[in-house]
Amino acid sequence: MNWYRQDGESIVLVLHVQPGAKRTEVAGLHGEALKIRLAAPPIDGKANEALLSFIADKFGVPQRGVELLRGGQSRHKMVKVTGSVVQPESLLI
């Protein structure tokens, strides 16, 4: 799968984010990225905060274990998750 890669103890995710959705959820694959719909609006960084919180919850790590690497102002983002035992494929189920 090209939407994530293992990087030592970390997982780097390639995401396509749709802010302003009805609810926050994983929407499947979008090309070579995992699509995530966010209920938060793309205003004042609220969508990025909601994304990091959602990813931390899904991977069972504290929010400090999730880092936005790229795409702060874009729908296309790279996020690094550290310290999780959850497999990325489980998000697609």
Phi and psi in degrees as GROMACS dihedral restraints (atoms count N, CA, C in turn):
[ dihedral_restraints ]
;  ai    aj    ak    al  type     phi  dphi    fc
    3     4     5     6     1   -97.1    20    10
    4     5     6     7     1    -3.2    20    10
    6     7     8     9     1   -87.1    20    10
    7     8     9    10     1    -3.5    20    10
    9    10    11    12     1  -151.2    20    10
   10    11    12    13     1   162.8    20    10
   12    13    14    15     1  -150.0    20    10
   13    14    15    16     1   146.2    20    10
   15    16    17    18     1   -79.6    20    10
   16    17    18    19     1   137.1    20    10
   18    19    20    21     1  -135.5    20    10
   19    20    21    22     1    78.3    20    10
   21    22    23    24     1    68.9    20    10
   22    23    24    25     1  -122.0    20    10
   24    25    26    27     1   -86.4    20    10
   25    26    27    28     1     1.7    20    10
   27    28    29    30     1  -111.0    20    10
   28    29    30    31     1   160.5    20    10
   30    31    32    33     1  -122.2    20    10
   31    32    33    34     1   129.8    20    10
   33    34    35    36     1  -105.8    20    10
   34    35    36    37     1   124.1    20    10
   36    37    38    39     1  -106.2    20    10
   37    38    39    40     1   139.3    20    10
   39    40    41    42     1  -102.5    20    10
   40    41    42    43     1   121.1    20    10
   42    43    44    45     1  -123.1    20    10
   43    44    45    46     1   147.9    20    10
   45    46    47    48     1  -116.3    20    10
   46    47    48    49     1   115.7    20    10
   48    49    50    51     1  -109.2    20    10
   49    50    51    52     1   134.1    20    10
   51    52    53    54     1  -116.3    20    10
   52    53    54    55     1    96.9    20    10
   54    55    56    57     1   -76.1    20    10
   55    56    57    58     1   162.3    20    10
   57    58    59    60     1    77.7    20    10
   58    59    60    61     1    19.5    20    10
   60    61    62    63     1   -79.8    20    10
   61    62    63    64     1   171.0    20    10
   63    64    65    66     1   -66.4    20    10
   64    65    66    67     1   -38.3    20    10
   66    67    68    69     1  -146.2    20    10
   67    68    69    70     1   161.3    20    10
   69    70    71    72     1   -87.3    20    10
   70    71    72    73     1   124.9    20    10
   72    73    74    75     1  -164.5    20    10
   73    74    75    76     1   161.1    20    10
   75    76    77    78     1   -82.3    20    10
   76    77    78    79     1   129.4    20    10
   78    79    80    81     1  -108.7    20    10
   79    80    81    82     1    11.6    20    10
   81    82    83    84     1    98.4    20    10
   82    83    84    85     1  -161.6    20    10
   84    85    86    87     1   -92.1    20    10
   85    86    87    88     1   146.1    20    10
   87    88    89    90     1  -131.5    20    10
   88    89    90    91     1    92.6    20    10
   90    91    92    93     1    67.1    20    10
   91    92    93    94     1  -123.3    20    10
   93    94    95    96     1  -105.2    20    10
   94    95    96    97     1    33.2    20    10
   96    97    98    99     1  -136.2    20    10
   97    98    99   100     1   155.7    20    10
   99   100   101   102     1   -87.5    20    10
  100   101   102   103     1   125.3    20    10
  102   103   104   105     1   -89.6    20    10
  103   104   105   106     1   130.2    20    10
  105   106   107   108     1  -126.1    20    10
  106   107   108   109     1   127.2    20    10
  108   109   110   111     1   -93.4    20    10
  109   110   111   112     1   133.8    20    10
  111   112   113   114     1  -118.7    20    10
  112   113   114   115     1   134.8    20    10
  114   115   116   117     1   -73.8    20    10
  115   116   117   118     1   -20.7    20    10
  117   118   119   120     1   -73.6    20    10
  118   119   120   121     1   145.1    20    10
  120   121   122   123     1   -78.5    20    10
  121   122   123   124     1   155.2    20    10
  123   124   125   126     1   -82.6    20    10
  124   125   126   127     1    54.3    20    10
  126   127   128   129     1  -124.1    20    10
  127   128   129   130     1   132.8    20    10
  129   130   131   132     1    53.2    20    10
  130   131   132   133     1    34.5    20    10
  132   133   134   135     1    75.1    20    10
  133   134   135   136     1     8.2    20    10
  135   136   137   138     1   -64.2    20    10
  136   137   138   139     1   -38.1    20    10
  138   139   140   141     1   -66.0    20    10
  139   140   141   142     1   -41.5    20    10
  141   142   143   144     1   -64.2    20    10
  142   143   144   145     1   -42.0    20    10
  144   145   146   147     1   -61.4    20    10
  145   146   147   148     1   -45.0    20    10
  147   148   149   150     1   -64.0    20    10
  148   149   150   151     1   -38.8    20    10
  150   151   152   153     1   -62.6    20    10
  151   152   153   154     1   -48.9    20    10
  153   154   155   156     1   -63.7    20    10
  154   155   156   157     1   -38.6    20    10
  156   157   158   159     1   -65.3    20    10
  157   158   159   160     1   -43.5    20    10
  159   160   161   162     1   -62.7    20    10
  160   161   162   163     1   -46.3    20    10
  162   163   164   165     1   -63.6    20    10
  163   164   165   166     1   -43.3    20    10
  165   166   167   168     1   -59.0    20    10
  166   167   168   169     1   -42.9    20    10
  168   169   170   171     1   -63.9    20    10
  169   170   171   172     1   -46.1    20    10
  171   172   173   174     1   -64.2    20    10
  172   173   174   175     1   -34.6    20    10
  174   175   176   177     1   -95.5    20    10
  175   176   177   178     1    -0.3    20    10
  177   178   179   180     1    66.1    20    10
  178   179   180   181     1    37.0    20    10
  180   181   182   183     1  -124.1    20    10
  181   182   183   184     1   158.9    20    10
  183   184   185   186     1   -66.7    20    10
  184   185   186   187     1   158.3    20    10
  186   187   188   189     1   -59.7    20    10
  187   188   189   190     1   -28.6    20    10
  189   190   191   192     1   -68.0    20    10
  190   191   192   193     1   -13.0    20    10
  192   193   194   195     1   -86.3    20    10
  193   194   195   196     1     3.4    20    10
  195   196   197   198     1  -121.9    20    10
  196   197   198   199     1   129.1    20    10
  198   199   200   201     1  -130.5    20    10
  199   200   201   202     1   132.7    20    10
  201   202   203   204     1   -82.5    20    10
  202   203   204   205     1   113.3    20    10
  204   205   206   207     1   -87.0    20    10
  205   206   207   208     1   -40.9    20    10
  207   208   209   210     1  -148.0    20    10
  208   209   210   211     1   150.1    20    10
  210   211   212   213     1    94.3    20    10
  211   212   213   214     1    30.9    20    10
  213   214   215   216     1   -55.4    20    10
  214   215   216   217     1   -32.4    20    10
  216   217   218   219     1  -113.3    20    10
  217   218   219   220     1    17.0    20    10
  219   220   221   222     1  -125.9    20    10
  220   221   222   223     1   162.0    20    10
  222   223   224   225     1   -76.6    20    10
  223   224   225   226     1   -23.9    20    10
  225   226   227   228     1   -93.1    20    10
  226   227   228   229     1   117.6    20    10
  228   229   230   231     1  -131.9    20    10
  229   230   231   232     1   156.1    20    10
  231   232   233   234     1  -120.7    20    10
  232   233   234   235     1   129.3    20    10
  234   235   236   237     1  -127.0    20    10
  235   236   237   238     1   137.1    20    10
  237   238   239   240     1  -108.0    20    10
  238   239   240   241     1   128.4    20    10
  240   241   242   243     1  -113.9    20    10
  241   242   243   244     1   125.5    20    10
  243   244   245   246     1  -117.7    20    10
  244   245   246   247     1   134.9    20    10
  246   247   248   249     1    87.5    20    10
  247   248   249   250     1    19.0    20    10
  249   250   251   252     1  -101.7    20    10
  250   251   252   253     1   146.0    20    10
  252   253   254   255     1  -103.0    20    10
  253   254   255   256     1    -2.4    20    10
  255   256   257   258     1   -74.9    20    10
  256   257   258   259     1   133.1    20    10
  258   259   260   261     1   -82.0    20    10
  259   260   261   262     1   134.6    20    10
  261   262   263   264     1   -55.7    20    10
  262   263   264   265     1   -34.2    20    10
  264   265   266   267     1   -59.4    20    10
  265   266   267   268     1   -26.1    20    10
  267   268   269   270     1   -66.1    20    10
  268   269   270   271     1   -17.7    20    10
  270   271   272   273     1   -70.7    20    10
  271   272   273   274     1   -21.8    20    10
  273   274   275   276     1   -86.9    20    10
  274   275   276   277     1    -6.2    20    10
